[in-house]
């Protein structure tokens, strides 16, 4: 085995894994055994860093750390292996869920969603199975392959499940409060839902308003909630100018409010930056 030369701070910087998470992985799953220097500090090798990068990637792809650690221990050439069986499982669950929803079988759909949460991580199911299904339903409706009733029923069931997951995240009162709303003319709130999910997962208290909110109503929400951030979601390029104009208006009306715009039509930024 090669000599350890990276301390835990360096490993965290190289892999993106927080030191506390590294220690927990080592303790719970016996993934690595870093050597210790004379002061008792952990030192990691190049090979161990490669393993940690692989584990981190698999967790981002939807594996739990327990599944990734087990796979790491089972396969000799696991660092070059791609878990096709997991992708197949994801695709199969997604298709079963879609068919159950299109047949208005809510009980079956709930059973399939529970199976997905038991197999994959919470954020992966919410964002990359349920979230992607919302986009797919929208595309199918635009092509005329599902009815409006099928779309509304299915989307409502999926959004309800995602919202239930978000409600399980405990807010950190020390973090800024956020109001999130769709920009003018936006046909759906998928990007907004993703933003709200990730923000709540990070500990922010997020008041998610949704679509077609009148300007006066949004003013009332801000005055009531008193957030530190206002986030507009804009997915359609044709709505970009209107969203920027509205965001700039709220920046002037509420000088202490930090306004951001994000979504498929743009990267997150201050609304005023584009005009400079």
Protein Blocks (a to p, Z undefined) as FASTA:
>chain_A
ZZdfbdfklmmmmnopafklmmmmmmmnomaccdddfkopacddfklmmmmmmmmmmmmn
opafklmmmmmmmpmklmmpccfklmmmmmmmmmmmmmmmmnopaklmmmmmmmmmmmmc
fklmmmmmmmmmmmmmmmmmmnopacfklmmmmmmmmmmmmmmmmmmpccdfkbccdddd
ddehiabfklmmmmmmmmmmnopacddebgaiafklmmmmmmmnopabdcdddfbfklmm
mmmmmmmmmmmmmmmbccddedjkbccddfklmmZZ
